[in-house]
Amino acid sequence: MNISSLLAQALAGLDTAGTLFLVGAGLTLVFGALRIVNVAHGSLYMYGAYVGTGILGAEGILHNFLLALCAGTAVAGLLGIAIERLVLRRLYERDPVAQLLATFALLYILDDLAQVIWGAGTRSATLPGLLSGSVHIADRIYPIYGLFAIGIAGIVGAGLWALLRATRFGWRIRAALNDPELLLCTGTNVPLLRAGVLGLGAALAGLAGVVGAASQAVGPGIDASILIDAFVVAIIGGMGSIGGAAIASVLLGLVQSFGVAYAPQVVPESLFLVMIIVLVVRPQGLLGARGGAQ
Amino acid sequence: MDKPRQIPVAKILRMGPSRRTLRLATHLALTATAVAVAAGCGATGATSSSGGAKISSSSVVQIAVPAALSGPGAEIGTGAARGIEAAAAAINADGGVLGHQVQVTVKDDAGNASNALALTRSMLTSQQAVAILGSSTSATAQAEAELAREYNVPLLLWGGNDASLTSGTAGSNVFQLEPSTLMEPLASAEYLSRATTGKRYYFIAPDYSFGHDTVAAFKSSMTRLGHPVTDLGEQYVQVGQSSYASYISAAMATRPDVIYLLLFGTDEITFLQEAASYGVFKNTKVYAILGTDLETAMGKNTPAGLYLEDRAPFFLISGTQAASFVNKYRAMYHQWPDEWAFLGYSSLQVWAQAAEKAGSLSGSKVLPALTSTAFRTIRGDFTIRSCDRQAVVPDYFWRTAPVLGTTGWPEATQEFQSDASATLPQCP
């Protein structure tokens, strides 16, 4: 074990944490504001990834990373709004089990629909030229794209914090969580707010999908795989807490990365072990305060 | 090489008892049905039948094909189903089997063992299928093996190659047409001991019996061949990882000569894409499995210099049958046929030739004929051993060309075909 190995594992862990945060933040935001556990969140990640792969795999002017980021984020965001308008809006007053089952059904329907649109095969994309190289950090090679993914997660995290703290939309989201009746008294258009929150959460999932798709494979089943990670992040961080999701992502990324290097026998169980420990010590999660988009 | 999945949509919808939930469930079910209809095979349990022109039921013989057409294993089942349907069309155009036209029914089990059990039973009872051609995973094959014995029909495996599937009483009606999990590590050891001089190995494999058993068998085979490896580390991972950055970083810290990679599907491609970003291929050789799937998915992004394995790569199989199939497949689907298409095609050929030799469609007659027939298939000629019902078939290997994209995919060097007899375990 030397400094360069430690640094390399730390950077790899932060790379993993970046994707975990992007997808986990959307899930926890939706739960915090709407009190809905959106199982279809994994599908929104997958749709962002497919759209991103399609654009990054195209020839000519369409092969544009910025376009892929925008299109994947927008498609997932619009799909999220459609889900809210067509399905979830009818379920807010129902018990959580009905909501859970409905979004669970949507996960499978969207999975099948994705296979109709994009087929059953696995896809991969080409990284944009500027981001495809690598750099030497303390005598170890590290991909530029990994640093980019960490940067994107940091920017999104800061943006979400600012949105929730410094804008009227953010104030309303927090009010929706803390005192929904007061929100009604202020004349806020609650249905519009709900659609906006779900759209934002979905857009974050889509963005995570595009960021992931540029360096990873896209195919059937990635929706369910990422969903488990997103839930672990949201639960450890505290359902509804963006700050908690950020801390949980970094914690999980580092635990996995150092576990792989120094205790590979326990890596498969490590994420869930961390989750159980947190739930025992602090049932509401690291920064969960019995609900609070923070 | 199994991935778990899943509760069918219909089962979820059945759980909501109230009027409002039922109304919502109806909407969702209609949507799901529309999707399934549009897909032709999308929803679990979806069916397709084929095998030629309209034929009267009295002259038809039914073949059951449970396969994953949706979910993580959809690529495997889709390829196999296409191959089997093409074989049925060719056999029927040639007069069928014993005067009967072959009708293939493909049902989507989504790679789920309980789905496979229910759908296969339905095909055996309601359609009176005389053979089962399966299966997308070893777990679904296990479920189908029980039915094959119960209904006394053969189960011919184009997928799911766990060596234990054909063993014991439970596997008495199962015939393995691929190189098994006992044969593959021996064959890869034979190849890598010739193709590389590196001795420092790092292993990355899925965390279940396939991964653990294959790594152990490979290492012992290398020792037996006089090329013992230095084991720098073994990582057994849960499939479905969204990133392999941590694993790659840990592997490269040991400075291996060779990374022996037993991942597949999205996991395999994610690993290789991220490995390229880490500059792994500059100084380290990487061995990976299911090469046709991999190159189809990665296309021009396939790293040069990869050592690849495949059970039936179209470009290393010679013969006019294979060439004709490749051309037709490309014309129909606008892509190269994967190994599942070849394996599926040959599975129906094997059943048809055994039935012809037995002079009967009855399972009790066809079963013994399967181990006493010299088969002539799209994958070449082979026999099936009677001691373990394992086909004597080779495994294939190649190295991706150093410069890709000059003459189009695939480009390969260091091509190698294992000696099937040498990799088979001895009959008791």
Interface residues (C-beta under 8 A of the other chain):
Chain A: S5 A8 Q9 L11 A12 G13 D15 T16 T19 L20 V87 R90 L91 R94 A98 L101 A102 F104 A105 L106 Y108 I109 D111 D112 L113 Q115 V116 A120 G121 T122 R123 S124 A125 T126 L127 S132 S134 R140 I141 Y142 P143 I144 Y145 G146 G212 S215 Q216 A217 V218 G219 P220 G221 I222 A224 S225 I226 I228 D229 Q256 S257 V260 A261 P264 V267 P268
Chain B: K3 R5 Q6 I7 P8 V9 I12 L13 M15 G16 R20 T21 L24 A25 L28 T31 A32 V35 A36 A38 A39 G42 A43 L69 S70 G71 P72 A74 E75 G77 T78 D207 G233 E234 Q235 Y236 V237 Q238 G240 Q241 S242 S243 A245 S246 Y247 I248 S249 A250 M252 A253 G265 T266 D267 E268 I269 T270 Q273 E274 S277 Y278 G279 D293 T296 A297 M298 G299 K300 N301
